[in-house]
Amino acid sequence: MPTSGPPSHAFTNSPGNIPTVAVVDVTTRMLGAQQARRTSSLAARLGSLGPAPVLRLTRGDVIAISLWEAPPGTLFSSSIISGQTVSNTSTINIPAQTVESDGSITVPFVGRLQVAGDTPGTVEQKISQALQGKAAQPQALVTVVRSAMNTATVTGEVAGGSRVPLSGGGERILDVIAAAGGLRAPVHESIVEVTRGRTTARMPFQQLVQSPRDNLTLLPGDVVTVVREPQTFSVLGATGRNAEIVFEAPQVSMAQALAKAGGLQDARADATGVFLFRVEPLAVAQRLLPPDSIYLSSRAPLVPIVYRFNMLDPQTIIASSRFWMQPQDIVYVSNASGAELQKFLFMIQGIVGPALNGAAIAIAAR
């Protein structure tokens, strides 16, 4: 007989029938085991939140310098005539310049100055010390106009990929994604990948928003990539629609999954044989199965689990509304035994029906 899958009794733990996967009956009491599922974490792979990085000048950085001296200093003074008032200002703004390949810049009255590897504050101290004796109480202000290295790169499914400058305040992952224009893909389909050196960690965007500890402070050279990965589950068997269905929300329950598939077919479905196939982490399997279960003996990190839903039980229907689907889940609804009998009768009718019709016509002709 043709069939769309195994019957419900194939998953029964009987002496003569031991399934190759563990079968767990879903009730409201076992829902707590789902909380043992570990979620991905950026902090676990890349370290804790951490302080803001110390930003140092490097070759290719563009910086601007302003110099001051105390009155009545004349080294930087210039006359400004406004109406009939003449005032002297002891300041000079040096046009923005690039840190050369040898790591130096040029400062008036100082000459060439090595700055590569120094912080802006350290460069300010160097300039002020070099001007001692030439200017009255000299002071300097160094501003980074553009940095080639003190940036984080944002790319992927964002409105505008770019290099985002990092400041001493410390930009975090969500800050640079917002600076790049935000997401282009739906939130529940977006995965954030952070590459730091040779290590790459990834985390769903929805979880990142809900986990402040994973919203890490970025370091110079970090690459943030937003990847669109549509999350789907499959529905097979005696439902109104067999299809691969996309998550349209961050969370979809088992009850919602069956509704999206058109519900159970009255003429085919076995309401006691609704199954969900999933590969669970060992921590979850240990809370679902007895300690002496043969499915835990190998201590494998992943354990195949079949969740069985008896949709004739009101408690199970309530549990299905709080049983959350995971990407790549497979929902299967088995055929009722009466559906197999109905198939058989249709097949017999197809074989003997023409003969009976012919005999009826012959009798009528006589």
FINU-437847 format. One line per 8 residues: number of its first residue (from 1); for each residue x, y, z of C-alpha. Coordinates in nm, 3 decimals, decimal comma. Example, Ala and Ser with C-alpha at 12.3 -4.5 7.8 and 13.67 -1.06 7.14 Angstrom:
% residues 2
1> 1,230 -0,450 0,780 ~ 1,367 -0,106 0,714
END
This chain:
% residues 366
1> 0,000 0,000 0,000 ~ 0,131 0,348 -0,079 ~ 0,192 0,565 0,227 ~ 0,338 0,905 0,313 ~ 0,548 0,778 0,604 ~ 0,566 0,538 0,899 ~ 0,250 0,464 1,099 ~ 0,226 0,583 1,457
9> 0,285 0,233 1,601 ~ 0,636 0,237 1,448 ~ 0,736 0,474 1,731 ~ 0,599 0,255 2,012 ~ 0,850 0,126 2,265 ~ 0,748 -0,241 2,270 ~ 0,966 -0,553 2,333 ~ 0,970 -0,640 1,965
17> 1,002 -0,284 1,840 ~ 1,283 -0,059 1,962 ~ 1,298 0,268 1,765 ~ 1,637 0,388 1,646 ~ 1,566 0,726 1,802 ~ 1,435 0,827 2,144 ~ 1,061 0,898 2,162 ~ 0,938 1,154 2,416
25> 0,572 1,225 2,488 ~ 0,509 1,598 2,510 ~ 0,334 1,726 2,821 ~ 0,329 2,058 3,005 ~ 0,567 1,911 3,266 ~ 0,849 1,842 3,021 ~ 0,857 2,193 2,872 ~ 1,118 2,303 3,125
33> 1,374 2,071 2,965 ~ 1,381 2,302 2,663 ~ 1,546 2,570 2,877 ~ 1,863 2,358 2,899 ~ 1,933 2,433 2,533 ~ 2,243 2,651 2,517 ~ 2,227 2,953 2,293 ~ 2,522 3,082 2,094
41> 2,726 3,355 2,263 ~ 2,972 3,608 2,127 ~ 3,117 3,671 2,472 ~ 3,195 3,301 2,516 ~ 3,406 3,298 2,197 ~ 3,557 3,647 2,193 ~ 3,578 3,738 2,561 ~ 3,379 3,961 2,792
49> 3,249 4,307 2,718 ~ 3,580 4,471 2,809 ~ 3,681 4,838 2,839 ~ 3,706 5,077 2,549 ~ 4,021 5,014 2,344 ~ 4,320 5,248 2,366 ~ 4,335 5,405 2,020 ~ 4,685 5,473 1,887
57> 4,794 5,657 1,577 ~ 4,920 5,454 1,286 ~ 5,055 5,511 0,937 ~ 4,790 5,655 0,708 ~ 4,590 5,828 0,983 ~ 4,484 6,186 0,910 ~ 4,517 6,424 1,205 ~ 4,467 6,797 1,268
65> 4,669 6,997 1,521 ~ 4,588 7,320 1,702 ~ 4,857 7,512 1,899 ~ 4,815 7,779 2,171 ~ 5,042 7,993 2,385 ~ 4,972 8,215 2,681 ~ 4,973 8,595 2,635 ~ 5,176 8,799 2,570
73> 5,322 8,522 2,353 ~ 5,397 8,617 1,994 ~ 5,507 8,291 1,832 ~ 5,155 8,203 1,714 ~ 4,996 8,550 1,736 ~ 4,816 8,720 1,449 ~ 4,631 9,054 1,436 ~ 4,256 9,050 1,377
81> 4,090 9,384 1,287 ~ 3,718 9,401 1,361 ~ 3,575 9,751 1,310 ~ 3,804 9,971 1,515 ~ 3,919 9,696 1,754 ~ 4,254 9,524 1,708 ~ 4,317 9,204 1,907 ~ 4,597 8,952 1,912
89> 4,530 8,579 1,922 ~ 4,809 8,339 2,009 ~ 4,687 8,029 1,828 ~ 4,747 7,842 1,505 ~ 4,550 7,565 1,336 ~ 4,765 7,332 1,129 ~ 4,585 7,181 0,826 ~ 4,505 6,813 0,847
97> 4,798 6,592 0,747 ~ 4,862 6,223 0,702 ~ 5,096 6,022 0,919 ~ 5,374 5,931 0,677 ~ 5,501 5,583 0,603 ~ 5,789 5,639 0,845 ~ 5,534 5,717 1,122 ~ 5,609 6,091 1,145
105> 5,431 6,424 1,098 ~ 5,553 6,783 1,060 ~ 5,478 7,045 1,326 ~ 5,574 7,413 1,283 ~ 5,865 7,521 1,506 ~ 5,913 7,154 1,601 ~ 5,994 6,979 1,274 ~ 5,950 6,607 1,212
113> 5,791 6,420 1,501 ~ 5,745 6,043 1,538 ~ 5,384 5,967 1,635 ~ 5,307 5,616 1,509 ~ 5,205 5,397 1,804 ~ 5,130 5,694 2,030 ~ 4,790 5,803 2,157 ~ 4,667 6,154 2,066
121> 4,730 6,260 2,427 ~ 5,091 6,143 2,411 ~ 5,146 6,337 2,087 ~ 5,003 6,649 2,252 ~ 5,258 6,615 2,534 ~ 5,544 6,565 2,287 ~ 5,451 6,881 2,096 ~ 5,412 7,090 2,411
129> 5,753 6,975 2,541 ~ 5,921 7,046 2,205 ~ 5,783 7,403 2,207 ~ 5,910 7,483 2,558 ~ 6,139 7,785 2,538 ~ 5,996 7,886 2,201 ~ 5,641 7,971 2,306 ~ 5,486 8,092 2,630
137> 5,322 7,797 2,809 ~ 5,249 7,613 2,483 ~ 4,956 7,373 2,456 ~ 4,850 7,141 2,174 ~ 4,533 6,964 2,071 ~ 4,551 6,663 1,835 ~ 4,231 6,555 1,661 ~ 4,201 6,237 1,453
145> 4,017 6,332 1,135 ~ 4,029 5,991 0,973 ~ 4,190 5,667 1,082 ~ 4,284 5,375 0,862 ~ 4,328 5,125 1,145 ~ 4,112 5,248 1,434 ~ 3,797 5,135 1,259 ~ 3,559 4,841 1,250
153> 3,426 4,713 0,918 ~ 3,051 4,652 0,885 ~ 2,932 4,455 0,583 ~ 2,662 4,212 0,468 ~ 2,289 4,269 0,503 ~ 2,311 4,629 0,625 ~ 2,183 4,943 0,456 ~ 2,533 5,077 0,391
161> 2,846 4,874 0,457 ~ 3,138 5,090 0,563 ~ 3,433 5,137 0,791 ~ 3,306 5,287 1,115 ~ 3,559 5,496 1,312 ~ 3,614 5,388 1,671 ~ 3,643 5,646 1,946 ~ 3,782 5,635 2,295
169> 3,427 5,594 2,426 ~ 3,409 5,242 2,285 ~ 3,161 5,152 2,011 ~ 2,969 4,827 2,049 ~ 2,832 4,587 1,789 ~ 2,484 4,736 1,778 ~ 2,634 5,086 1,759 ~ 2,829 5,016 1,439
177> 2,534 4,831 1,280 ~ 2,318 5,136 1,346 ~ 2,594 5,361 1,206 ~ 2,592 5,150 0,888 ~ 2,220 5,220 0,839 ~ 2,071 4,923 1,024 ~ 1,954 4,587 0,892 ~ 1,816 4,517 0,547
185> 1,686 4,171 0,633 ~ 1,410 4,091 0,887 ~ 1,534 4,077 1,244 ~ 1,448 3,708 1,294 ~ 1,641 3,612 0,977 ~ 1,959 3,807 1,058 ~ 2,273 3,647 1,198 ~ 2,559 3,864 1,329
193> 2,913 3,735 1,273 ~ 3,209 3,905 1,441 ~ 3,559 3,826 1,315 ~ 3,849 3,917 1,542 ~ 4,184 3,798 1,420 ~ 4,140 3,433 1,325 ~ 3,832 3,378 1,540 ~ 3,476 3,417 1,412
201> 3,171 3,397 1,637 ~ 2,809 3,420 1,530 ~ 2,479 3,488 1,705 ~ 2,121 3,556 1,594 ~ 2,050 3,929 1,594 ~ 1,735 3,882 1,805 ~ 1,938 3,709 2,078 ~ 2,208 3,976 2,060
209> 1,952 4,250 2,128 ~ 1,825 4,057 2,431 ~ 2,174 3,983 2,569 ~ 2,367 4,300 2,668 ~ 2,673 4,096 2,771 ~ 2,717 3,983 2,410 ~ 2,699 4,338 2,272 ~ 3,078 4,356 2,284
217> 3,301 4,660 2,262 ~ 3,474 4,642 1,925 ~ 3,849 4,655 1,874 ~ 4,035 4,809 1,579 ~ 4,028 4,570 1,286 ~ 3,712 4,383 1,390 ~ 3,477 4,284 1,108 ~ 3,102 4,271 1,172
225> 2,904 4,081 0,906 ~ 2,526 4,054 0,902 ~ 2,412 3,738 0,722 ~ 2,057 3,665 0,616 ~ 1,961 3,306 0,693 ~ 1,589 3,232 0,650 ~ 1,487 2,999 0,932 ~ 1,259 2,718 0,817
233> 1,090 2,399 0,932 ~ 0,931 2,121 0,725 ~ 0,583 1,969 0,755 ~ 0,505 1,625 0,609 ~ 0,224 1,371 0,625 ~ -0,149 1,410 0,675 ~ -0,170 1,788 0,694 ~ -0,343 2,041 0,475
241> -0,011 2,147 0,320 ~ 0,321 1,967 0,297 ~ 0,590 2,233 0,263 ~ 0,902 2,397 0,396 ~ 0,771 2,690 0,600 ~ 0,964 3,005 0,685 ~ 0,962 3,149 1,037 ~ 0,768 3,473 1,015
249> 0,839 3,569 1,375 ~ 1,125 3,521 1,620 ~ 0,929 3,241 1,791 ~ 0,682 2,993 1,643 ~ 0,507 2,733 1,857 ~ 0,417 2,379 1,754 ~ 0,050 2,476 1,750 ~ 0,125 2,766 1,515
257> 0,334 2,538 1,294 ~ 0,043 2,297 1,246 ~ -0,190 2,588 1,176 ~ 0,048 2,725 0,910 ~ 0,044 2,380 0,747 ~ -0,334 2,381 0,722 ~ -0,401 2,168 1,031 ~ -0,467 1,794 1,043
265> -0,664 1,634 0,762 ~ -0,986 1,489 0,905 ~ -0,997 1,202 0,653 ~ -0,633 1,093 0,697 ~ -0,463 1,216 1,010 ~ -0,403 1,014 1,326 ~ -0,441 1,278 1,598 ~ -0,242 1,060 1,837
273> 0,045 1,032 1,590 ~ 0,178 1,386 1,549 ~ 0,559 1,381 1,568 ~ 0,840 1,634 1,566 ~ 1,190 1,519 1,467 ~ 1,483 1,710 1,615 ~ 1,850 1,660 1,705 ~ 1,890 1,785 2,062
281> 2,205 1,880 2,257 ~ 2,310 1,626 2,517 ~ 2,214 1,864 2,802 ~ 1,852 1,868 2,681 ~ 1,840 1,491 2,615 ~ 1,964 1,419 2,969 ~ 1,664 1,606 3,112 ~ 1,418 1,426 2,885
289> 1,540 1,064 2,906 ~ 1,606 0,833 3,202 ~ 1,973 0,809 3,310 ~ 2,000 0,446 3,191 ~ 1,861 0,521 2,845 ~ 2,050 0,348 2,563 ~ 2,038 0,674 2,369 ~ 2,263 0,843 2,629
297> 2,519 0,564 2,655 ~ 2,741 0,694 2,375 ~ 2,765 1,040 2,535 ~ 2,741 1,192 2,190 ~ 2,702 1,574 2,192 ~ 2,381 1,548 1,986 ~ 2,096 1,300 2,041 ~ 1,812 1,239 1,789
305> 1,476 1,291 1,962 ~ 1,122 1,231 1,835 ~ 0,859 1,431 2,024 ~ 0,515 1,270 2,016 ~ 0,203 1,488 2,046 ~ -0,129 1,326 2,132 ~ -0,360 1,595 2,000 ~ -0,662 1,418 2,154
313> -0,529 1,519 2,497 ~ -0,617 1,879 2,599 ~ -0,298 1,899 2,808 ~ -0,090 1,825 2,499 ~ -0,268 2,094 2,300 ~ -0,183 2,345 2,574 ~ 0,177 2,224 2,575 ~ 0,198 2,260 2,197
321> 0,126 2,632 2,230 ~ 0,439 2,670 2,445 ~ 0,663 2,422 2,264 ~ 0,887 2,640 2,047 ~ 1,002 2,530 1,705 ~ 1,370 2,528 1,612 ~ 1,521 2,577 1,265 ~ 1,538 2,255 1,059
329> 1,266 2,082 1,265 ~ 1,054 1,822 1,082 ~ 0,687 1,783 1,171 ~ 0,524 1,459 1,059 ~ 0,158 1,358 1,096 ~ 0,095 0,988 1,044 ~ -0,206 0,838 0,868 ~ -0,484 0,683 1,072
337> -0,539 0,307 1,032 ~ -0,881 0,378 0,882 ~ -0,713 0,577 0,604 ~ -0,518 0,267 0,501 ~ -0,842 0,066 0,485 ~ -0,996 0,341 0,276 ~ -0,705 0,323 0,034 ~ -0,750 -0,053 0,006
345> -1,121 -0,021 -0,069 ~ -1,051 0,241 -0,336 ~ -0,799 0,006 -0,496 ~ -1,051 -0,284 -0,497 ~ -1,314 -0,056 -0,641 ~ -1,075 0,044 -0,920 ~ -1,018 -0,324 -1,007 ~ -1,368 -0,475 -0,982
353> -1,563 -0,160 -1,061 ~ -1,535 -0,191 -1,442 ~ -1,634 -0,561 -1,430 ~ -1,938 -0,491 -1,215 ~ -2,042 -0,206 -1,441 ~ -2,007 -0,434 -1,746 ~ -2,212 -0,706 -1,583 ~ -2,482 -0,455 -1,491
361> -2,498 -0,332 -1,849 ~ -2,521 -0,692 -1,983 ~ -2,804 -0,776 -1,747 ~ -2,989 -0,460 -1,842 ~ -2,950 -0,546 -2,213 ~ -3,120 -0,884 -2,167
END
